[in-house]
Amino acid sequence: MEKVQLTRVSQGDEAAFAELFYAWHQRLGAYIHRLTESSTLTQEIVQDVFVRIWLKRSLLADVRDFKAYLFTTARNQTFNSLRKIARQRNGQAQLEESLLVTEMHPLEETDPVEVYTQLLDQAVQRLPAQQKKVYLLHRRGGLSHTQIAEQLHLSVETVKKHMHLALKALRQDLTFNGRQKEALLLILTTTIVIF
């Protein structure tokens, strides 16, 4: 069953990938949280891991033990993130140099996930005001459609409509330049649960 699912994902099946994500993200989050002791960092790493798996999805057809593959990827990403934080705390000069390089060559030197996240943030800022509020409350605030409806004094159906329009607009915006931004589709279609 898992082999079939991995093959589908390797062929670009987004629905199969969503199933994979929902089957594993809670367990993966619990594992990462034990290493980081930070809910915010855990959420970022879980998202980064799944974005990386999607970007390297062609390799999945040859994976024999997905759990080992997933947790090894997560462990490596977690240690990379923790090392990055340590460098930021201990090496201000290195950080400033890195920022200077990033400003000079943003797409060449920046981590692709960071680039995708920046592009997503820019696209969200271009949404109409009400769609932006609904999107941010749902995807970043973790509120349900009912909670958003109560907070914004709207009907649940109106909230759903705004969310649908926001996702449609973001997909169009982020896929305008083609495959380079495909990982953003992943970000748009997943909601990270707070661990």
DOPADREN-97342 format. One line per 4 residues: number of its first residue (from 0); their letters; for each residue z, x, y of N, C-alpha, C, CB. Coordinates in pm, 1 decimal, always signed. Each point is the difference from the previous one (the first is absolute). Glycine has a CB too. Example, Ala and Ser with C-alpha at 12.3 -4.5 7.8 and 13.67 -1.06 7.14 Angstrom:
BEGIN
0	AS	+780.0:+1319.0:-569.0:+0.0:-89.0:+119.0:+0.0:+90.0:+120.0:+124.6:-189.2:-117.3 ~ -196.6:+154.2:+222.3:+6.0:+82.0:+119.0:+73.0:-77.0:+109.0:-214.5:+118.4:-62.8 $
This chain:
BEGIN
0	MEKV	+0.0:+83.2:-119.9:+0.0:-83.2:+119.9:+0.0:+87.1:+125.6:+121.8:-181.5:-125.4 ~ -27.7:+280.8:+129.5:+8.1:+87.1:+116.5:-126.2:+84.0:+13.9:+249.1:+6.4:-23.2 ~ -305.9:+38.1:-88.7:-121.8:+80.6:+1.8:-115.1:-78.8:+63.1:+77.6:+123.6:-206.1 ~ -87.6:-250.0:+171.4:-104.7:-86.1:+57.0:+21.1:-13.7:+150.3:-21.1:-126.4:-218.2 $
4	QLTR	+145.3:+106.3:+258.0:+31.6:-15.2:+141.4:-32.6:+127.9:+77.5:+180.4:-164.6:-59.8 ~ -145.8:+279.7:+4.5:-29.2:+126.8:+66.3:-149.7:+22.4:+11.9:+213.9:+93.3:-87.4 ~ -288.2:-133.3:-14.2:-145.9:+12.4:+6.1:-55.2:-88.2:+110.8:-8.9:+50.6:-246.2 ~ +60.8:-173.1:+255.5:-45.5:-90.3:+107.5:+30.2:+59.3:+137.2:+37.0:-197.8:-150.4 $
8	VSQG	+83.3:+253.8:+166.6:+35.6:+61.3:+128.4:-91.9:+117.9:+28.4:+240.0:-72.2:-28.0 ~ -267.0:+152.5:-73.9:-85.5:+118.4:+19.4:-139.4:-39.3:+45.2:+130.5:+121.0:-174.4 ~ -170.2:-243.9:+144.6:-131.7:-49.9:+40.0:+4.4:-71.4:+135.1:-58.9:-23.1:-241.6 ~ +176.3:+25.5:+306.6:+11.7:-57.4:+133.9:+43.9:-145.2:+4.8:-172.7:+157.1:+63.9 $
12	DEAA	+229.3:-208.3:-171.8:+45.2:-139.4:-5.8:+132.0:-12.9:+76.4:-115.2:-34.7:-224.8 ~ +108.8:-24.1:+345.4:+118.8:-11.6:+85.0:+103.5:-95.6:-58.2:-143.1:+49.1:+197.2 ~ +97.6:-153.5:-265.6:+94.4:-94.4:-60.8:+80.7:+69.7:-109.4:-155.6:-192.5:+51.3 ~ +89.7:+275.7:-131.5:+70.5:+74.3:-104.7:+97.4:+98.5:+62.4:-197.1:-24.5:-153.9 $
16	FAEL	+157.7:+83.3:+266.3:+89.1:+93.4:+67.8:+123.3:-72.9:+54.0:-197.6:+144.7:+60.3 ~ +176.9:-263.5:-4.1:+113.1:-78.6:+50.6:+97.1:-32.7:-113.9:-147.3:-98.1:+181.3 ~ +93.8:+64.8:-297.8:+85.7:-26.7:-116.8:+80.7:+124.1:-36.9:-166.0:-170.0:-84.0 ~ +99.4:+284.8:+85.8:+66.1:+126.7:-31.2:+112.2:+27.2:+99.2:-213.3:+88.6:-98.3 $
20	FYAW	+182.0:-109.9:+225.6:+99.1:+21.5:+105.5:+122.5:-88.1:-22.2:-183.9:+59.8:+160.3 ~ +162.3:-189.2:-179.9:+113.6:-91.4:-14.2:+77.6:+24.6:-129.2:-125.9:-168.9:+133.5 ~ +60.0:+222.2:-235.5:+68.9:+29.2:-125.5:+92.0:+121.8:+12.5:-193.9:-98.6:-123.7 ~ +161.3:+191.2:+215.0:+71.3:+127.0:+3.2:+76.3:+30.4:+127.9:-171.0:+76.9:-151.4 $
24	HQRL	+141.5:-141.4:+263.4:+55.8:+48.8:+126.9:+152.3:-10.8:+7.9:-213.3:-65.6:+106.7 ~ +274.1:-34.7:-169.4:+146.5:-11.4:+6.0:+67.6:+113.2:-76.7:-22.1:-248.9:+20.5 ~ -25.4:+274.8:-142.3:+58.5:+108.6:-81.0:-21.6:+134.3:+68.1:-40.1:-132.1:-210.4 ~ -79.4:+149.6:+265.4:-30.1:+124.8:+68.3:+89.4:+15.8:+122.6:-237.8:-10.4:-82.2 $
28	GAYI	+257.0:-98.1:+156.4:+85.6:+3.9:+118.0:+143.4:+34.8:-33.5:-147.7:-166.7:+104.6 ~ +198.4:+110.7:-213.9:+137.4:+30.1:-41.3:+14.5:+148.7:-34.2:+25.9:-235.9:-87.3 ~ -126.7:+290.3:+19.4:+0.6:+142.6:-36.1:-2.4:+88.2:+125.1:-118.4:-54.9:-215.5 ~ +28.2:+23.7:+306.6:-12.8:+80.2:+122.3:+125.5:-11.5:+85.7:-248.9:-32.6:-4.7 $
32	HRLT	+307.0:-86.6:+11.2:+120.0:-20.3:+82.1:+115.8:+86.0:-49.9:-74.9:-234.4:+49.5 ~ +83.2:+255.0:-181.1:+104.7:+87.8:-53.6:-18.8:+143.7:+49.0:+18.5:-147.6:-203.3 ~ -142.8:+187.4:+226.4:-27.6:+135.2:+47.1:+17.3:+15.1:+151.0:-157.1:+24.5:-189.9 ~ +121.9:-128.9:+264.9:-0.6:+11.1:+146.5:+123.6:-60.3:+66.4:-246.6:-6.6:-11.2 $
36	ESST	+306.7:-94.6:-53.3:+111.3:-75.2:+58.3:-36.9:-58.7:+136.3:+159.8:+148.7:-122.5 ~ -286.6:-182.9:+138.3:-48.6:-58.2:+125.4:-99.2:-111.5:-31.9:+32.9:+220.2:+122.4 ~ +0.7:-342.7:-80.6:-90.5:-113.1:-24.9:-131.4:+17.2:+74.4:+197.7:-149.2:-33.2 ~ -190.9:+196.7:+157.9:-121.5:+17.0:+79.9:-92.5:+103.3:-62.6:+127.8:-61.9:+205.8 $
40	LTQE	-71.6:+176.9:-241.2:-80.2:+106.0:-61.8:-53.6:-46.3:-135.2:+137.2:+175.3:+118.6 ~ -56.7:-248.4:-193.7:-44.2:-51.6:-129.6:-122.3:-88.5:+16.7:+235.1:+10.3:-85.4 ~ -230.6:-101.0:+182.3:-113.7:-89.6:+23.2:-125.6:+78.7:+34.3:+157.5:-177.9:+78.2 ~ -143.8:+277.7:+6.8:-115.3:+82.3:+39.0:-57.9:+73.2:-120.1:+98.0:+27.8:+228.6 $
44	IVQD	-10.2:+28.8:-311.1:-47.0:+78.2:-114.2:-66.5:-90.4:-103.7:+183.4:+167.9:+39.8 ~ -125.3:-284.1:-67.2:-61.7:-93.1:-95.1:-140.9:-33.9:+46.6:+226.2:-95.6:-61.6 ~ -238.8:+65.0:+189.2:-131.2:-35.3:+53.1:-95.7:+119.4:-10.0:+107.9:-166.8:+156.6 ~ -60.1:+285.1:-121.6:-83.3:+120.4:-7.7:-46.5:+25.7:-143.3:+123.6:+96.3:+196.2 $
48	VFVR	-32.9:-113.1:-292.5:-34.2:+24.6:-140.5:-112.3:-93.1:-44.3:+236.2:+74.2:-46.2 ~ -223.6:-202.6:+78.9:-102.6:-93.6:-43.8:-131.7:+19.2:+75.2:+180.7:-161.4:-57.3 ~ -173.7:+201.4:+182.9:-123.6:+31.9:+72.6:-69.1:+118.1:-67.1:+98.7:-86.3:+216.7 ~ -21.2:+188.4:-251.5:-58.4:+117.6:-65.1:-59.2:-35.9:-137.0:+165.5:+146.4:+121.3 $
52	IWLK	-97.3:-231.9:-195.4:-53.2:-41.9:-130.1:-131.6:-73.9:+19.3:+233.3:-15.7:-94.5 ~ -239.9:-69.7:+196.4:-124.4:-72.8:+27.7:-111.4:+96.7:+40.2:+133.6:-201.6:+71.2 ~ -102.3:+298.6:+11.1:-101.2:+95.4:+44.8:-51.4:+85.7:-116.5:+108.9:+4.3:+226.8 ~ -21.9:+19.0:-326.4:-39.4:+81.0:-116.4:-17.6:-88.7:-123.2:+123.0:+199.0:+95.0 $
56	RSLL	-158.8:-323.1:-74.2:-6.2:-97.9:-108.5:-99.3:+37.9:-110.4:+62.5:-172.9:+166.6 ~ -163.7:+252.4:-134.2:-98.1:+37.5:-102.5:+65.0:+77.3:-114.4:-177.1:+6.4:+176.4 ~ +293.4:+55.5:-151.0:+70.4:+76.3:-103.8:+78.1:-89.7:-95.6:+16.5:+189.5:+159.9 ~ +8.0:-314.3:-121.6:+88.6:-86.7:-78.9:-52.9:-31.8:-139.2:+76.2:-96.4:+212.8 $
60	ADVR	-206.7:+93.2:-228.0:-56.9:-34.1:-131.0:+41.3:+101.5:-106.5:-194.7:-108.9:+115.2 ~ +226.6:+232.2:-72.5:+38.6:+104.5:-95.4:+151.3:+16.0:-15.3:-210.9:+115.3:+57.9 ~ +289.1:-195.2:+14.6:+145.8:+11.2:-6.6:+50.4:-66.5:-128.2:+16.1:+1.9:+253.7 ~ +60.5:+73.6:-332.9:+51.6:-53.4:-127.1:+136.7:-64.4:+16.6:-128.4:+175.1:-121.0 $
64	DFKA	+209.5:-121.1:+210.6:+135.4:-51.7:+22.0:+16.3:-26.2:+149.7:+93.6:+127.1:-202.5 ~ -121.4:-251.4:+243.6:+0.3:-30.8:+142.1:+138.9:+16.3:+60.8:-189.3:-157.6:-37.8 ~ +293.1:+120.5:-35.5:+135.3:+13.0:+53.7:+29.0:+145.3:+36.0:+74.9:-197.2:-137.4 ~ -106.5:+289.2:+47.6:+23.1:+142.1:+27.4:-85.1:+46.2:+118.3:+53.6:+39.1:-243.4 $
68	YLFT	-178.5:-83.2:+248.2:-91.5:+35.1:+109.2:+55.1:-50.4:+133.7:-196.4:-8.8:-159.6 ~ +240.1:-117.6:+160.8:+50.8:-62.3:+121.3:+126.8:+68.0:+49.9:-100.3:-215.1:-74.2 ~ +194.8:+238.2:-16.6:+127.4:+57.4:+41.2:-12.7:+148.5:+36.1:+115.4:-166.3:-146.5 ~ -208.5:+236.3:+84.0:-24.8:+139.4:+38.8:-60.1:+4.4:+140.6:-34.8:+65.7:-242.8 $
72	TARN	-60.9:-154.4:+269.2:-59.1:-8.8:+134.0:+107.2:-34.1:+102.5:-220.1:-71.5:-99.2 ~ +307.4:-23.2:+64.9:+106.9:-41.2:+91.4:+98.9:+113.1:+25.7:-25.2:-234.2:-81.9 ~ +62.2:+305.3:-25.1:+93.6:+112.0:+16.5:-59.5:+106.8:+91.7:+95.5:-45.1:-228.9 ~ -221.3:+78.2:+206.8:-65.4:+101.2:+83.5:-8.4:-44.7:+145.4:-131.6:+75.1:-198.5 $
76	QTFN	+94.7:-201.7:+219.1:-10.5:-52.9:+136.3:+137.8:-3.2:+67.1:-200.1:-138.8:-68.7 ~ +303.0:+104.9:-7.0:+136.2:-3.6:+54.2:+44.7:+138.9:+42.3:+53.3:-196.6:-145.6 ~ -74.2:+294.6:+59.2:+40.2:+136.8:+34.3:-79.9:+52.9:+118.2:+62.3:+39.9:-238.9 ~ -190.9:-74.3:+244.0:-80.9:+40.5:+115.4:+54.8:-60.9:+128.7:-201.8:+19.4:-148.5 $
80	SLRK	+238.9:-146.7:+142.2:+54.6:-67.5:+118.4:+133.9:+60.7:+41.5:-117.2:-211.0:-68.6 ~ +203.1:+238.8:-29.5:+130.4:+59.3:+30.7:-16.2:+140.7:+56.9:+104.6:-137.0:-182.7 ~ -199.1:+213.2:+128.4:-26.5:+133.9:+55.3:-52.0:-10.2:+142.8:-49.7:+86.5:-230.7 ~ -34.3:-185.1:+254.3:-55.3:-19.5:+134.1:+111.3:-32.3:+99.8:-216.7:-80.5:-100.7 $
84	IARQ	+309.3:-5.0:+60.3:+112.8:-35.1:+86.9:+85.9:+123.3:+27.1:-0.3:-235.6:-90.9 ~ +24.6:+315.3:-14.6:+80.3:+121.8:+17.3:-67.6:+96.3:+96.1:+91.1:-27.4:-231.2 ~ -222.9:+40.8:+217.2:-72.9:+88.5:+91.6:+10.0:-50.1:+143.6:-157.6:+61.2:-185.3 ~ +150.1:-193.6:+201.4:+8.9:-57.7:+135.0:+136.2:+25.9:+61.7:-163.6:-176.6:-65.4 $
88	RNGQ	+265.9:+169.1:-16.8:+135.4:+21.9:+52.2:+26.7:+146.7:+30.0:+76.5:-198.0:-128.7 ~ -129.1:+285.8:+43.1:+33.7:+142.1:+9.9:-101.9:+84.3:+75.7:+118.3:-28.4:-211.9 ~ -240.2:-21.3:+227.8:-103.4:+83.2:+61.6:-70.7:-68.4:+114.6:-29.9:+108.9:-217.1 ~ +95.9:-125.3:+328.4:-59.6:-68.4:+114.0:-127.9:+70.4:+46.0:+228.2:-78.1:+69.3 $
92	AQLE	-230.1:+210.1:-75.1:-118.9:+74.1:+42.4:-118.2:-32.9:-90.5:+145.5:+184.6:+89.7 ~ -119.3:-193.5:-221.9:-107.2:-34.2:-93.8:-50.5:-141.3:+25.8:+99.3:+154.6:-171.4 ~ -7.8:-244.3:+200.2:-38.8:-137.8:+27.5:-89.2:-7.8:+122.1:+212.3:-79.5:-102.6 ~ -175.7:+150.2:+210.6:-80.3:-2.2:+121.2:-138.6:+57.9:-25.5:+208.6:+19.4:+137.1 $
96	ESLL	-215.3:+85.8:-215.9:-129.2:+60.1:-33.3:-84.6:-97.8:-81.2:+104.4:+229.6:+2.9 ~ -38.7:-298.5:-98.5:-70.3:-97.8:-81.7:-54.5:-114.1:+84.4:+146.6:+59.6:-192.1 ~ -66.6:-106.5:+288.5:-45.5:-107.6:+87.8:-117.8:+44.9:+84.7:+231.8:-92.4:+5.1 ~ -230.4:+217.3:+39.1:-110.0:+52.7:+79.8:-128.6:+2.6:-82.7:+162.2:+138.6:+134.9 $
100	VTEM	-151.0:-94.0:-260.5:-117.2:+3.2:-88.2:-50.9:-141.6:-24.5:+85.2:+210.5:-110.0 ~ +6.8:-303.4:+89.1:-38.7:-138.4:-25.0:-73.0:-59.2:+119.3:+195.4:-24.9:-152.5 ~ -150.5:+56.5:+273.9:-67.7:-49.7:+119.0:-141.0:+56.4:+10.5:+220.9:-21.5:+114.5 ~ -238.4:+148.7:-153.5:-130.1:+63.4:+11.5:-97.1:-48.0:-108.3:+112.5:+198.7:+101.1 $
104	HPLE	-59.9:-224.5:-222.2:-83.7:-40.5:-113.3:+67.5:-114.4:-75.5:-93.7:+234.6:-19.7 ~ +107.8:-351.1:+80.8:+78.7:-106.1:-62.5:-49.0:-45.4:-136.5:+52.4:-70.7:+226.0 ~ -182.0:+58.1:-247.9:-47.5:-51.3:-127.2:-11.3:+108.9:-105.4:-121.9:-176.0:+123.7 ~ +114.2:+301.8:-81.4:-14.1:+108.5:-96.0:+134.2:+47.4:-52.8:-208.0:+68.0:+115.6 $
108	ETDP	+312.2:-69.9:-30.1:+127.1:+61.2:-36.8:+107.2:-100.1:-39.8:-57.3:+182.5:+152.8 ~ +39.0:-308.6:-122.1:+103.8:-99.8:-23.3:-10.6:-55.5:-141.7:+0.5:-58.3:+244.9 ~ +113.4:+28.8:-304.2:+7.2:-65.5:-129.8:-79.0:-131.1:+8.1:+228.0:+105.3:-50.5 ~ -318.5:-133.9:-46.2:-79.7:-122.7:+6.2:+84.4:-126.3:+12.1:-171.2:+116.2:-134.2 $
112	VEVY	+286.7:-119.0:+67.1:+84.5:-119.5:+7.9:+48.9:-20.9:+143.2:+71.5:+32.6:-239.9 ~ -37.1:+77.2:+309.6:+43.3:-11.5:+138.9:-113.6:-50.1:+87.1:+164.8:+184.5:-35.0 ~ -286.2:-134.3:+10.4:-116.2:-46.4:+76.5:-20.2:-148.6:-22.9:-107.5:+227.2:-16.4 ~ +112.0:-269.7:-112.6:-19.1:-141.6:-31.3:+105.7:-86.5:+67.5:-102.1:+64.6:-218.6 $
116	TQLL	+225.5:-17.4:+216.8:+108.2:-76.4:+62.0:-21.7:-13.2:+150.4:+157.0:+79.7:-178.6 ~ -200.6:+28.6:+242.5:-28.8:-5.5:+143.8:-112.9:-96.9:+29.4:+77.3:+235.8:+23.8 ~ -181.7:-232.9:-106.8:-112.3:-92.5:+19.5:+45.0:-144.6:-16.9:-158.6:+176.3:-81.7 ~ +245.4:-199.8:-16.1:+52.6:-134.8:-20.8:+80.7:-45.1:+120.9:+6.0:+39.8:-247.6 $
120	DQAV	+81.9:+47.7:+297.6:+81.7:-34.2:+116.3:-88.9:-34.2:+120.2:+184.2:+150.7:-85.0 ~ -289.7:-73.6:+104.7:-91.9:-26.3:+111.6:-69.7:-133.8:-17.8:-34.6:+246.1:+29.7 ~ -6.0:-276.4:-153.6:-66.8:-127.1:-27.5:+94.7:-117.5:+22.9:-148.0:+115.0:-166.8 ~ +273.9:-99.1:+127.9:+99.7:-107.1:+21.7:+16.6:-26.9:+149.1:+120.7:+65.1:-212.2 $
124	QRLP	-120.7:+40.6:+292.5:+15.9:-17.3:+145.2:-116.2:-77.9:+61.0:+128.2:+214.1:+7.5 ~ -244.3:-214.0:-72.7:-117.5:-71.9:+52.5:-2.2:-147.6:-40.0:-125.3:+214.6:-8.7 ~ +218.1:-256.4:-76.8:+5.1:-140.4:-41.5:+40.3:-90.0:+116.8:+58.2:+72.0:-233.8 ~ -101.2:-198.9:+231.9:+52.5:-95.7:+98.0:+152.0:-8.8:-11.8:-216.0:-131.3:-8.3 $
128	AQQK	+282.1:+99.2:+117.3:+146.6:+6.8:+8.9:+71.8:-72.8:-113.4:-26.7:+15.5:+244.7 ~ -10.2:-139.1:-272.4:+71.9:-79.0:-100.5:-24.6:+55.5:-140.8:-18.6:-203.6:+147.9 ~ -104.0:+245.0:-176.2:-29.3:+59.3:-130.4:+78.9:+129.0:-18.3:-230.0:-102.0:+3.3 ~ +239.2:+181.3:+103.6:+74.0:+126.1:-6.6:+147.4:-26.9:-28.7:-162.9:+106.4:+160.4 $
132	KVYL	+221.7:-205.6:-91.2:+141.1:-32.9:-22.7:+23.7:-39.8:-144.9:+21.2:-73.5:+238.5 ~ -105.3:-16.1:-289.6:+16.4:-48.2:-137.0:-16.3:+114.4:-99.3:-84.9:-226.2:+68.9 ~ -17.4:+307.8:-50.0:-23.6:+113.0:-90.2:+119.2:+94.9:-2.7:-245.2:-19.0:+44.5 ~ +292.9:+57.1:+75.0:+110.7:+95.8:+7.3:+129.5:-57.1:-57.5:-106.9:+99.7:+201.9 $
136	LHRR	+134.0:-226.1:-174.9:+121.2:-61.7:-53.9:-5.0:-6.3:-152.9:+23.6:-134.8:+211.3 ~ -143.4:+107.8:-264.9:-13.0:-12.4:-145.2:-6.0:+136.1:-68.8:-118.3:-216.5:+34.4 ~ +25.0:+302.4:+8.7:-23.8:+125.5:-69.9:+100.8:+108.4:+34.2:-238.0:-59.3:-3.7 ~ +284.8:+62.8:+126.8:+93.5:+106.4:+38.0:+143.5:-51.6:+8.2:-184.5:+112.5:+126.0 $
140	GGLS	+198.0:-241.5:-92.9:+134.7:-55.3:+10.4:+50.0:-59.1:-130.3:-46.1:-45.7:+237.0 ~ -47.0:+23.5:-331.8:+38.7:-52.3:-130.3:+37.5:-147.3:-0.8:+75.8:+225.5:-51.0 ~ -114.8:-299.4:+156.0:+35.0:-142.1:+6.5:-99.5:-83.9:-79.9:+103.8:+36.0:+226.2 ~ -54.2:-145.8:-281.9:-87.5:-92.9:-71.4:-74.8:-86.2:+101.1:+156.1:-2.6:-199.7 $
144	HTQI	-257.7:-68.3:+152.0:-74.9:-89.1:+88.9:+93.4:-105.3:+61.7:-209.0:+36.3:-138.9 ~ +301.8:-85.6:+59.4:+93.9:-101.3:+49.8:+89.3:+57.0:+110.2:-2.6:-110.9:-225.4 ~ +53.8:+231.4:+204.1:+85.8:+63.9:+101.0:-76.9:+26.9:+129.2:+134.9:+104.8:-183.8 ~ -260.5:-62.2:+170.8:-82.4:+25.5:+119.0:-24.6:-131.0:+73.6:-110.7:+197.9:-112.2 $
148	AEQL	+81.3:-303.5:+37.0:-25.1:-131.4:+61.3:+121.4:-44.4:+80.8:-155.2:-61.4:-189.1 ~ +274.8:+79.7:+133.2:+122.0:-38.4:+72.0:+19.8:+85.0:+124.1:+102.3:-72.9:-215.2 ~ -125.4:+203.5:+202.5:+22.2:+90.6:+112.6:-99.2:-23.7:+113.8:+89.8:+167.9:-160.7 ~ -215.3:-198.1:+126.0:-103.3:-17.7:+103.7:-24.1:-146.7:+35.9:-106.5:+208.9:-82.2 $
152	HLSV	+183.4:-298.2:+18.8:-13.8:-143.9:+25.5:-141.7:-47.5:-30.8:+177.5:+14.9:+177.0 ~ -225.2:+22.8:-295.9:-132.2:-39.4:-46.7:+15.0:-66.7:-136.0:-111.3:+189.2:+128.2 ~ +5.4:-256.5:-172.6:+2.2:-53.8:-136.0:-30.6:+113.6:-97.2:-71.9:-231.1:+80.7 ~ +114.8:+213.1:-205.2:-27.2:+101.4:-102.7:-150.2:+16.8:-17.9:+216.6:-55.3:-116.8 $
156	ETVK	-290.5:-54.2:+122.6:-146.0:+7.2:-15.3:-64.4:+80.4:+112.4:+4.5:-221.1:-116.0 ~ +48.0:+206.8:+237.3:-52.6:+77.2:+113.3:+27.4:+148.6:-20.1:+35.1:-197.0:+153.2 ~ +84.6:+228.0:-201.6:+34.0:+139.8:-27.6:-95.6:+56.4:-105.4:+243.3:-43.7:+57.6 ~ -267.4:-31.9:-164.9:-91.5:+45.9:-105.0:-139.8:+23.0:+56.1:+134.4:-124.9:-171.2 $
160	KHMH	-177.6:+35.3:+258.8:-133.6:+12.6:+60.3:-7.3:+126.5:+85.9:-26.3:-252.0:-0.1 ~ +130.2:+277.4:+82.1:+2.2:+121.4:+83.0:-1.8:+125.6:-88.0:+126.9:-125.0:+179.9 ~ -52.1:+121.3:-291.0:+4.9:+115.4:-89.9:-136.6:+23.6:-63.5:+243.6:-44.2:-45.7 ~ -305.9:-64.0:+2.4:-133.3:+10.4:-60.4:-100.0:+58.5:+99.3:+51.8:-196.6:-147.8 $
164	LALK	-50.4:+146.5:+271.4:-92.8:+49.3:+102.5:+28.3:+146.4:+34.9:-18.9:-233.4:+91.8 ~ +147.9:+268.7:-86.8:+36.6:+138.7:+31.1:-51.9:+94.7:-108.0:+205.3:-80.8:+121.9 ~ -183.2:+45.6:-248.3:-46.4:+85.7:-110.5:-152.2:+10.1:-1.3:+202.2:-64.5:-134.1 ~ -268.9:-47.1:+161.4:-146.4:+1.2:+3.7:-49.9:+92.0:+111.5:-5.1:-235.2:-91.4 $
168	ALRQ	+66.7:+224.4:+209.4:-40.1:+83.6:+113.2:+27.0:+146.7:-27.9:+46.2:-189.9:+154.7 ~ +69.6:+220.1:-215.8:+34.4:+138.7:-30.4:-95.1:+58.7:-104.1:+239.7:-49.3:+54.5 ~ -272.4:-28.9:-156.5:-94.6:+49.3:-101.5:-135.2:+31.5:+63.4:+117.8:-135.4:-176.8 ~ -165.2:+45.9:+264.2:-128.8:+23.9:+65.6:+6.7:+124.4:+88.4:-48.3:-247.0:-4.6 $
172	DLTF	+156.2:+258.7:+79.6:+17.0:+114.3:+89.7:+5.5:+130.1:-79.5:+122.2:-146.2:+164.3 ~ -43.6:+147.3:-271.1:+26.1:+123.5:-72.6:-110.4:+39.1:-95.8:+237.4:-51.4:+21.0 ~ -325.5:-40.0:-57.2:-110.2:+34.5:-89.8:-130.4:+19.2:+76.1:+113.0:-127.1:-182.0 ~ -106.7:+120.8:+312.6:-121.1:+12.9:+81.1:-71.4:+132.3:-26.7:+105.6:-143.9:+175.2 $
176	NGRQ	-28.7:+250.5:-192.1:-60.2:+131.5:-23.7:-9.4:+35.5:-148.3:+88.9:+70.7:+220.3 ~ -63.4:-163.9:-307.0:-24.7:+23.0:-141.7:+114.4:+60.6:-78.0:-229.8:+25.4:+63.8 ~ +197.0:+52.7:-165.1:+93.6:+44.2:-102.7:+115.6:+83.7:+51.2:-188.3:-6.7:-153.0 ~ +171.5:+75.9:+264.8:+107.8:+85.4:+49.1:+128.1:-80.4:+19.4:-168.8:+147.9:+112.3 $
180	KEAL	+155.2:-273.9:-79.5:+117.8:-80.6:+30.9:+41.3:-90.8:-115.5:-67.4:+7.4:+238.6 ~ +14.4:+12.0:-358.6:+26.4:-94.6:-108.0:+146.9:-8.1:-37.8:-227.1:+45.3:-82.9 ~ +302.4:+61.7:+100.3:+142.2:-5.7:-35.2:+74.4:-98.4:+88.1:-10.8:+236.7:-76.7 ~ -40.2:-263.6:+194.1:+65.7:-95.7:+87.6:-5.4:-140.2:-58.9:-58.9:+141.8:+197.2 $
184	LLIL	-44.7:-170.0:-274.9:-4.7:-130.7:-66.5:+121.2:-15.4:-89.5:-251.4:-1.0:+7.5 ~ +290.1:+110.4:-67.5:+117.9:+1.3:-85.3:+125.1:-30.2:+81.5:-111.2:+165.4:-152.3 ~ +122.8:-101.0:+267.2:+115.6:-21.9:+86.1:+5.1:-145.6:+43.5:-9.7:+238.6:+79.4 ~ -105.9:-295.9:-50.7:-5.8:-137.9:+46.7:+39.7:-100.1:-107.3:-178.0:+68.6:+156.7 $
188	TTTI	+148.2:-35.2:-281.9:+21.0:-99.2:-105.8:+132.7:+16.2:-71.7:-243.9:-8.1:-28.4 ~ +327.3:+103.2:+72.5:+128.8:+17.9:-65.6:+113.5:-21.7:+97.4:-103.6:+160.2:-159.2 ~ +209.0:-215.5:+108.7:+121.5:-14.7:+77.3:+108.4:+81.0:-69.3:-67.5:-231.0:+84.2 ~ +118.5:+331.7:-19.8:+101.8:+84.0:-61.1:+134.3:-71.8:+9.7:-128.3:+211.9:+58.6 $
192	VIF	+195.4:-222.8:-172.2:+131.6:-65.1:-4.2:+106.9:+101.9:+33.8:-79.7:-165.4:-173.1 ~ +177.4:+125.9:+254.5:+109.8:+90.2:+34.5:+90.5:+14.4:-121.6:-10.2:-67.0:+245.3 ~ +38.4:+191.9:-282.0:+78.3:+27.1:-121.3:+146.7:+4.7:+32.6:-190.0:+126.6:-98.0 $
